[in-house]
């Protein structure tokens, strides 16, 4: 069985061949050596030269030795197909598969599956000392909120929803709302998707209504693509305008902006200095701490964030938000005393 060193050598040579241009363009040994070093293969120019000489015996590589430094290139009529993708391609596809696959249309995902597999093979064939391997082991993407498992979305439902959005068609669905006991059938006019943490939401208008609603994908028990009804104009409300209104954060009404004023303790103020809530956020020192002001959408997400900060923040304005937060805190207190 080939050794790990043999695998490393083969991967390095295949990556080197990816770097060689087709005639009349050419590349020098020094440039190839530097490019390989950038990819995590620190070898000498002598090693690169030896590899090129050996490979040129069996593949259509040409060396321009009419002037120094010599240039290497694929012959103009070369039809070589290299079985390995570049490390840049492999790394990009690896990250797409890991972090973005759930929002890709299933038909595209199916077409990309062989490439995802090839990307994993390319990365797995690298030695432990390679810079790409080291980078993948060194970088972690973590959610700032409590990690949760993704809900189960029926594969047929996902395919139908993605197809309807992609082809701009209607959907006949059966949807189980979180507040209703029985599932409801309806015709949806899909506009777009929102990926919010682990949960995917479909934005759509219902039947002949024009207001946009969000539907959790995992609550569809059925979804069937329908041909678009020409009598029903598409996108009466711009999906992008809807998102810009803050509605994607589950605010009660679109364009429901507020001027938040709140007392915050010094530790939270320092974090907000580094990662502001919005462009016009201001923090002003007072005798009792820091005063935060910011223009934000009044969303569930904002209230969750305020509650998550505990005693580090006290809302002052607007009065409706302060009352809502107070009410939730009082309910929490009562339940902690009674349960």
Sine and cosine of phi, psi and omega as CSV:
sin_phi,cos_phi,sin_psi,cos_psi,sin_omega,cos_omega
0.00,0.00,0.70,-0.71,-0.02,-1.00
-0.86,0.50,0.57,-0.82,0.00,-1.00
-0.98,0.19,0.23,-0.97,0.04,-1.00
-0.87,0.49,-0.56,0.83,0.02,-1.00
-0.91,0.42,-0.61,0.79,0.02,-1.00
-0.91,0.41,-0.66,0.75,0.06,-1.00
-0.87,0.50,-0.70,0.71,-0.02,-1.00
-0.87,0.49,-0.67,0.74,0.01,-1.00
-0.89,0.45,-0.70,0.72,0.00,-1.00
-0.90,0.44,-0.69,0.72,0.02,-1.00
-0.88,0.47,-0.68,0.73,0.01,-1.00
-0.88,0.47,-0.67,0.74,-0.01,-1.00
-0.92,0.39,-0.64,0.77,0.03,-1.00
-0.92,0.40,-0.63,0.78,0.05,-1.00
-0.91,0.41,-0.59,0.81,0.03,-1.00
-0.89,0.45,-0.66,0.75,0.00,-1.00
-0.90,0.43,-0.49,0.87,0.07,-1.00
-0.91,0.42,-0.44,0.90,-0.08,-1.00
-1.00,0.07,-0.18,0.98,-0.06,-1.00
-1.00,0.03,0.82,-0.58,-0.04,-1.00
-0.99,0.14,0.25,-0.97,0.08,-1.00
-0.99,0.12,0.57,-0.82,0.03,-1.00
-0.82,0.58,0.67,-0.74,0.32,0.95
-1.00,-0.05,-0.11,0.99,0.05,-1.00
-0.91,0.42,0.39,-0.92,-0.01,-1.00
-0.46,-0.89,0.23,-0.97,-0.03,-1.00
-0.65,-0.76,0.57,-0.82,-0.03,-1.00
-1.00,0.02,0.29,-0.96,0.05,-1.00
-0.88,0.48,-0.63,0.77,0.00,-1.00
-0.89,0.46,-0.67,0.74,0.01,-1.00
-0.92,0.40,-0.65,0.76,0.04,-1.00
-0.89,0.45,-0.65,0.76,0.02,-1.00
-0.88,0.48,-0.70,0.72,0.01,-1.00
-0.92,0.39,-0.66,0.75,0.01,-1.00
-0.90,0.43,-0.64,0.76,0.04,-1.00
-0.91,0.42,-0.62,0.78,0.05,-1.00
-0.89,0.46,-0.63,0.78,0.03,-1.00
-0.90,0.44,-0.46,0.89,0.01,-1.00
-1.00,0.01,0.03,1.00,0.03,-1.00
1.00,-0.09,0.34,0.94,0.04,-1.00
-0.87,-0.49,0.99,0.14,-0.02,-1.00
-0.97,0.25,0.99,-0.12,0.01,-1.00
-0.81,-0.59,0.25,-0.97,0.00,-1.00
-1.00,0.06,0.32,-0.95,0.07,-1.00
-0.88,0.47,-0.53,0.85,0.03,-1.00
-0.89,0.46,-0.67,0.74,0.02,-1.00
-0.90,0.43,-0.68,0.73,0.01,-1.00
-0.89,0.45,-0.69,0.72,0.00,-1.00
-0.88,0.47,-0.67,0.74,0.00,-1.00
-0.91,0.42,-0.67,0.74,0.03,-1.00
-0.87,0.48,-0.70,0.72,-0.02,-1.00
-0.89,0.46,-0.69,0.73,0.00,-1.00
-0.89,0.46,-0.66,0.75,-0.01,-1.00
-0.93,0.37,-0.70,0.71,-0.06,-1.00
-0.92,0.38,-0.59,0.81,-0.02,-1.00
-0.89,0.46,-0.29,0.96,0.03,-1.00
-0.96,0.30,-0.40,0.92,-0.08,-1.00
-0.82,-0.57,-0.12,0.99,-0.01,-1.00
-0.76,-0.65,0.40,-0.92,-0.11,-0.99
-0.97,0.22,0.87,0.50,0.10,-1.00
-1.00,-0.08,0.57,-0.82,0.02,-1.00
-0.82,-0.58,0.56,-0.83,0.05,-1.00
-0.89,-0.46,0.84,-0.54,0.06,-1.00
-1.00,0.04,0.98,-0.18,-0.06,-1.00
-0.97,-0.25,0.36,0.93,-0.01,-1.00
-0.98,0.22,-0.39,0.92,0.05,-1.00
-0.52,-0.86,0.41,-0.91,-0.01,-1.00
-0.99,-0.16,0.55,-0.83,-0.09,1.00
-0.95,0.31,0.51,-0.86,0.00,-1.00
-0.90,0.44,0.51,-0.86,0.01,-1.00
-0.89,-0.45,0.64,-0.76,0.01,-1.00
-0.94,-0.34,0.57,-0.82,-0.04,-1.00
-0.35,-0.94,0.37,-0.93,0.20,-0.98
-0.97,0.23,0.60,-0.80,0.03,-1.00
-0.89,0.45,0.43,-0.90,-0.11,-0.99
-0.86,0.52,-0.57,0.82,-0.05,-1.00
-0.98,-0.19,0.29,0.96,-0.01,-1.00
-0.91,0.42,0.66,-0.75,0.03,-1.00
-0.85,-0.52,0.51,0.86,-0.04,-1.00
-0.94,0.35,0.70,-0.71,0.09,-1.00
-0.90,-0.44,0.93,-0.38,-0.05,-1.00
-0.99,0.15,0.75,-0.66,-0.08,-1.00
-0.97,0.26,-0.19,0.98,-0.06,-1.00
-0.91,-0.42,0.70,-0.71,0.07,-1.00
-0.98,0.19,0.27,-0.96,0.01,-1.00
-0.94,0.35,0.35,-0.94,0.01,-1.00
-0.90,0.43,-0.56,0.83,0.04,-1.00
-0.89,0.46,-0.68,0.73,0.03,-1.00
-0.91,0.41,-0.68,0.73,-0.02,-1.00
-0.90,0.44,-0.67,0.74,-0.01,-1.00
-0.91,0.40,-0.68,0.73,0.02,-1.00
-0.89,0.46,-0.72,0.69,-0.01,-1.00
-0.92,0.40,-0.58,0.82,0.06,-1.00
-0.87,0.49,-0.70,0.72,-0.02,-1.00
-0.94,0.33,-0.60,0.80,0.06,-1.00
-0.88,0.47,-0.72,0.70,-0.02,-1.00
-0.90,0.44,-0.57,0.82,-0.07,-1.00
-0.98,0.18,-0.61,0.79,-0.16,-0.99
-0.91,-0.42,-0.35,0.94,-0.11,-0.99
-0.86,-0.52,-0.09,1.00,-0.10,-1.00
-0.85,0.53,-0.55,0.84,-0.08,-1.00
-0.94,0.33,-0.23,0.97,0.02,-1.00
-0.94,-0.33,0.13,0.99,0.05,-1.00
-1.00,0.05,0.60,-0.80,0.09,-1.00
-0.84,0.54,0.70,-0.72,-0.05,-1.00
-0.81,0.59,-0.61,0.79,-0.01,-1.00
-0.91,0.42,-0.58,0.81,0.06,-1.00
-0.95,0.30,-0.62,0.79,0.00,-1.00
-0.88,0.47,-0.63,0.77,0.04,-1.00
-0.88,0.47,-0.68,0.74,0.01,-1.00
-0.93,0.38,-0.46,0.89,-0.02,-1.00
-1.00,0.06,-0.24,0.97,-0.08,-1.00
-0.81,0.59,-0.72,0.69,0.04,-1.00
-0.87,0.49,-0.57,0.82,0.01,-1.00
-0.94,0.34,-0.62,0.78,0.07,-1.00
-0.87,0.49,-0.67,0.74,0.00,-1.00
-0.90,0.43,-0.67,0.74,0.01,-1.00
-0.91,0.41,-0.61,0.80,0.03,-1.00
-0.89,0.46,-0.68,0.73,0.01,-1.00
-0.91,0.41,-0.63,0.78,0.04,-1.00
-0.89,0.45,-0.65,0.76,0.00,-1.00
-0.89,0.45,-0.73,0.69,-0.02,-1.00
-0.93,0.38,-0.66,0.75,-0.02,-1.00
-0.93,0.38,-0.36,0.93,-0.01,-1.00
-0.99,0.13,-0.14,0.99,-0.01,-1.00
-0.97,0.23,0.49,-0.87,0.07,-1.00
-0.96,0.29,0.32,-0.95,-0.04,-1.00
-0.91,0.42,-0.34,0.94,-0.02,-1.00
-1.00,0.01,-0.11,0.99,-0.02,-1.00
-0.91,0.41,0.58,-0.82,-0.07,-1.00
-0.91,0.42,-0.58,0.81,0.02,-1.00
-0.91,0.42,-0.71,0.71,0.05,-1.00
-0.87,0.50,-0.71,0.70,0.01,-1.00
-0.88,0.48,-0.66,0.75,-0.03,-1.00
-0.90,0.43,-0.70,0.72,-0.02,-1.00
-0.89,0.45,-0.56,0.83,0.02,-1.00
-0.99,0.17,-0.25,0.97,-0.09,-1.00
-0.99,-0.15,-0.31,0.95,-0.09,-1.00
-0.93,-0.37,0.78,-0.62,-0.01,-1.00
-0.79,-0.61,0.69,-0.72,0.08,-1.00
-0.97,-0.23,0.89,-0.46,-0.03,-1.00
-0.85,-0.52,0.58,-0.82,0.08,-1.00
-0.98,0.21,0.66,-0.75,0.03,-1.00
-0.95,0.31,-0.25,0.97,0.01,-1.00
-0.98,-0.20,0.07,-1.00,0.02,-1.00
-0.87,0.50,0.84,-0.54,0.01,-1.00
-0.87,0.49,0.66,-0.75,0.02,-1.00
-0.68,-0.73,0.47,-0.88,0.04,-1.00
-0.97,0.22,0.56,-0.83,0.00,-1.00
-0.95,0.33,0.64,-0.77,0.08,-1.00
-0.94,0.35,0.34,-0.94,-0.04,-1.00
-1.00,0.09,0.84,-0.54,0.08,-1.00
-0.96,-0.28,0.78,-0.63,0.01,-1.00
-0.88,0.48,0.76,-0.65,-0.03,-1.00
-0.82,0.57,-0.67,0.74,0.00,-1.00
-0.90,0.43,-0.60,0.80,0.04,-1.00
-0.91,0.42,-0.73,0.69,-0.01,-1.00
-0.87,0.50,-0.69,0.72,0.00,-1.00
-0.88,0.47,-0.69,0.73,-0.03,-1.00
-0.91,0.41,-0.69,0.73,-0.02,-1.00
-0.90,0.44,-0.73,0.69,-0.01,-1.00
-0.91,0.42,-0.63,0.78,0.03,-1.00
-0.90,0.43,-0.67,0.74,-0.01,-1.00
-0.89,0.45,-0.64,0.77,0.03,-1.00
-0.93,0.36,-0.71,0.71,-0.06,-1.00
-0.90,0.44,-0.65,0.76,-0.06,-1.00
-0.99,-0.13,0.04,1.00,0.00,-1.00
0.82,0.57,0.84,0.55,0.02,-1.00
-0.86,-0.52,0.19,-0.98,-0.01,-1.00
-1.00,0.08,0.26,-0.97,0.03,-1.00
-0.78,-0.62,0.70,-0.71,0.21,-0.98
-0.98,-0.19,0.88,-0.47,-0.16,-0.99
-0.78,-0.62,0.29,-0.96,0.18,-0.98
-0.84,-0.54,0.89,-0.45,-0.18,-0.98
-0.82,-0.57,0.73,-0.68,0.03,-1.00
-0.97,-0.25,0.97,-0.22,0.02,-1.00
-0.94,0.34,0.47,-0.88,-0.02,-1.00
-0.93,0.36,-0.34,0.94,-0.05,-1.00
-0.98,-0.22,-0.13,0.99,-0.02,-1.00
-0.95,-0.31,0.53,-0.85,0.00,-1.00
-0.99,0.17,-0.49,0.87,-0.08,-1.00
-0.91,-0.41,0.57,-0.82,0.05,-1.00
-0.95,0.32,0.47,-0.88,-0.06,-1.00
-0.82,-0.58,0.71,-0.71,0.08,-1.00
-1.00,0.00,0.62,-0.79,-0.02,-1.00
-0.34,-0.94,0.27,-0.96,0.11,-0.99
-0.97,-0.26,0.82,-0.58,-0.01,-1.00
-0.94,-0.34,0.56,-0.83,0.12,-0.99
-0.93,-0.36,1.00,-0.04,-0.12,-0.99
-0.90,0.45,0.63,-0.78,0.04,-1.00
-0.88,-0.48,-0.57,0.82,-0.02,-1.00
0.04,-1.00,0.02,-1.00,-0.02,-1.00
-0.88,-0.48,0.54,-0.84,0.15,-0.99
-0.83,-0.56,0.83,-0.56,0.10,-0.99
-0.99,-0.15,0.94,-0.33,-0.07,-1.00
-0.89,-0.46,0.99,-0.12,-0.11,-0.99
0.91,0.42,-0.82,-0.58,-0.01,-1.00
-1.00,-0.01,-0.08,1.00,-0.11,-0.99
-0.96,-0.29,0.73,-0.68,0.07,-1.00
-0.98,-0.18,0.70,-0.72,0.02,-1.00
-0.85,-0.53,0.67,-0.74,0.11,-0.99
-0.99,-0.12,0.81,-0.59,0.11,-0.99
-1.00,-0.06,0.79,-0.62,-0.09,-1.00
-0.35,-0.93,0.35,-0.94,0.21,-0.98
-0.99,-0.11,0.45,-0.89,-0.11,-0.99
-0.94,-0.35,0.77,-0.64,0.05,-1.00
0.77,0.64,-0.86,-0.52,-0.02,-1.00
-0.98,-0.20,0.13,0.99,0.02,-1.00
-0.98,0.18,0.40,-0.92,-0.08,-1.00
-0.94,-0.34,-0.16,0.99,0.02,-1.00
-0.98,0.18,0.61,-0.79,-0.04,-1.00
-1.00,0.08,0.68,-0.73,0.07,-1.00
-0.81,-0.58,0.38,-0.93,0.03,-1.00
-0.95,-0.32,0.71,-0.70,-0.03,-1.00
-0.83,-0.55,0.83,-0.56,0.05,-1.00
-0.93,0.38,0.80,-0.60,-0.09,-1.00
-0.86,0.50,-0.57,0.82,-0.08,-1.00
-0.96,0.27,-0.12,0.99,0.00,-1.00
-0.99,-0.10,0.01,1.00,0.12,-0.99
-0.99,0.13,0.81,-0.59,0.12,-0.99
-1.00,-0.08,-0.38,0.93,0.05,-1.00
-0.55,-0.83,0.51,-0.86,0.10,-1.00
-0.41,-0.91,0.84,-0.54,-0.04,-1.00
-0.80,-0.61,0.78,-0.63,-0.01,-1.00
-0.95,0.30,0.72,-0.69,0.05,-1.00
-0.89,-0.47,0.42,-0.91,0.09,-1.00
-0.93,0.38,0.58,-0.82,-0.03,-1.00
-0.91,0.41,0.76,-0.65,0.05,-1.00
-0.99,0.15,0.92,-0.39,-0.05,-1.00
-0.89,0.46,-0.37,0.93,0.01,-1.00
-0.97,0.25,-0.19,0.98,0.01,-1.00
-0.93,-0.36,0.98,-0.18,-0.03,-1.00
-0.85,0.52,0.56,-0.83,0.00,-1.00
-1.00,0.05,0.48,-0.88,0.16,-0.99
0.80,0.60,0.76,0.65,0.06,-1.00
-0.87,0.49,-0.52,0.85,0.10,-1.00
-0.91,-0.41,0.78,-0.63,-0.05,-1.00
-0.91,0.42,0.79,-0.61,0.05,-1.00
-0.88,0.47,-0.65,0.76,0.01,-1.00
-0.92,0.40,-0.64,0.77,0.06,-1.00
-0.90,0.43,-0.61,0.79,0.03,-1.00
-0.88,0.48,-0.72,0.69,0.01,-1.00
-0.91,0.42,-0.64,0.77,0.00,-1.00
-0.91,0.43,-0.40,0.92,-0.01,-1.00
-0.97,0.26,-0.16,0.99,-0.04,-1.00
1.00,-0.01,0.03,1.00,-0.05,-1.00
-0.90,0.44,-0.43,0.91,0.03,-1.00
-0.90,0.43,-0.29,0.96,0.07,-1.00
-1.00,-0.02,0.21,0.98,0.06,-1.00
0.92,0.39,0.69,0.73,0.15,-0.99
-0.99,0.17,0.38,-0.92,-0.11,-0.99
-0.91,0.42,-0.65,0.76,0.00,-1.00
-0.69,-0.72,0.49,-0.87,0.02,-1.00
-0.91,0.41,0.46,-0.89,0.02,-1.00
0.86,0.51,0.50,0.87,0.00,-1.00
-1.00,-0.03,0.94,0.34,-0.01,-1.00
-1.00,0.07,0.54,-0.84,0.02,-1.00
-0.75,-0.66,0.33,-0.94,0.13,-0.99
-0.97,-0.23,0.99,-0.17,-0.05,-1.00
-0.98,0.20,0.77,-0.63,0.14,-0.99
-0.81,-0.58,0.79,-0.61,-0.07,-1.00
-0.45,-0.89,0.52,-0.86,0.17,-0.99
-0.99,0.12,0.71,-0.70,0.06,-1.00
-0.74,-0.68,0.56,-0.83,0.02,-1.00
-0.97,0.25,0.25,-0.97,-0.14,-0.99
-0.87,0.50,-0.64,0.77,-0.03,-1.00
-0.89,0.46,-0.70,0.72,0.03,-1.00
-0.93,0.37,-0.60,0.80,0.03,-1.00
-0.87,0.49,-0.63,0.78,0.01,-1.00
-0.90,0.44,-0.64,0.77,0.04,-1.00
-0.91,0.41,-0.64,0.77,-0.01,-1.00
-0.94,0.33,-0.43,0.90,0.12,-0.99
-0.90,0.43,-0.62,0.79,-0.03,-1.00
-0.98,0.18,-0.64,0.77,-0.03,-1.00
-0.77,-0.64,0.99,0.12,-0.07,-1.00
-0.89,0.45,0.42,-0.91,0.05,-1.00
-0.96,0.27,-0.46,0.89,-0.02,-1.00
-0.28,-0.96,0.08,-1.00,-0.06,-1.00
-0.92,0.40,-0.60,0.80,-0.09,-1.00
-0.99,-0.11,0.27,0.96,0.01,-1.00
-0.85,0.52,0.66,-0.75,0.08,-1.00
-0.73,-0.68,0.61,-0.79,0.08,-1.00
-0.82,-0.58,0.84,-0.54,-0.07,-1.00
-0.83,-0.56,0.77,-0.64,0.00,-1.00
-0.95,0.31,0.71,-0.71,0.08,-1.00
-0.79,-0.61,0.04,-1.00,0.00,-1.00
-0.94,0.35,-0.32,0.95,-0.05,-1.00
-0.92,-0.40,0.22,0.97,-0.02,-1.00
0.71,-0.70,-0.47,-0.88,-0.03,-1.00
-0.95,-0.31,0.64,-0.77,0.04,-1.00
-0.97,-0.23,0.87,-0.50,-0.01,-1.00
-0.99,-0.16,0.73,-0.68,0.16,-0.99
-0.76,-0.65,0.65,-0.76,-0.04,-1.00
-0.30,-0.95,0.59,-0.81,0.07,-1.00
-1.00,-0.10,0.89,-0.45,-0.13,-0.99
-0.66,-0.76,0.26,-0.97,0.17,-0.99
-0.99,0.12,0.67,-0.74,0.01,-1.00
-0.99,0.14,1.00,0.01,-0.08,-1.00
-0.89,-0.45,0.26,-0.97,0.13,-0.99
-0.85,0.52,-0.62,0.78,-0.05,-1.00
-0.88,0.47,-0.63,0.78,0.05,-1.00
-0.89,0.45,-0.70,0.72,-0.01,-1.00
-0.91,0.40,-0.63,0.78,0.07,-1.00
-0.87,0.49,-0.66,0.76,-0.02,-1.00
-0.91,0.41,-0.69,0.72,0.00,-1.00
-0.87,0.49,-0.72,0.69,0.00,-1.00
-0.90,0.43,-0.54,0.84,-0.01,-1.00
-0.93,0.36,-0.34,0.94,-0.01,-1.00
-0.99,0.11,-0.13,0.99,0.05,-1.00
0.86,0.51,-0.73,-0.68,-0.06,-1.00
-0.98,0.18,0.07,1.00,-0.04,-1.00
-0.98,0.18,-0.14,0.99,0.00,-1.00
-0.59,-0.81,0.62,-0.78,0.07,-1.00
-0.74,-0.67,0.91,-0.42,-0.01,-1.00
-0.95,0.31,0.71,-0.70,0.07,-1.00
-0.95,-0.30,-0.73,0.68,0.02,-1.00
-0.67,-0.75,0.50,-0.86,0.01,1.00
-0.97,0.24,0.35,-0.94,-0.07,-1.00
-0.88,0.48,-0.58,0.81,-0.02,-1.00
-0.90,0.44,-0.65,0.76,0.03,-1.00
-0.93,0.36,-0.68,0.73,0.02,-1.00
-0.86,0.51,-0.69,0.72,0.01,-1.00
-0.89,0.45,-0.67,0.75,0.01,-1.00
-0.89,0.46,-0.71,0.71,0.00,-1.00
-0.91,0.42,-0.69,0.72,0.02,-1.00
-0.86,0.50,-0.69,0.73,-0.02,-1.00
-0.88,0.47,-0.69,0.73,0.00,-1.00
-0.92,0.40,-0.61,0.79,0.02,-1.00
-0.92,0.40,-0.65,0.76,0.01,-1.00
-0.91,0.42,-0.64,0.77,0.04,-1.00
-0.90,0.43,-0.64,0.76,0.04,-1.00
-0.88,0.48,-0.70,0.71,-0.02,-1.00
-0.88,0.48,-0.70,0.71,0.00,-1.00
-0.88,0.47,-0.68,0.73,-0.04,-1.00
-0.95,0.33,-0.55,0.83,0.05,-1.00
-0.93,0.37,-0.46,0.89,0.03,-1.00
-0.99,0.13,-0.45,0.89,-0.10,-0.99
-0.99,-0.12,-0.38,0.92,-0.07,-1.00
-1.00,-0.09,0.00,0.00,0.00,0.00
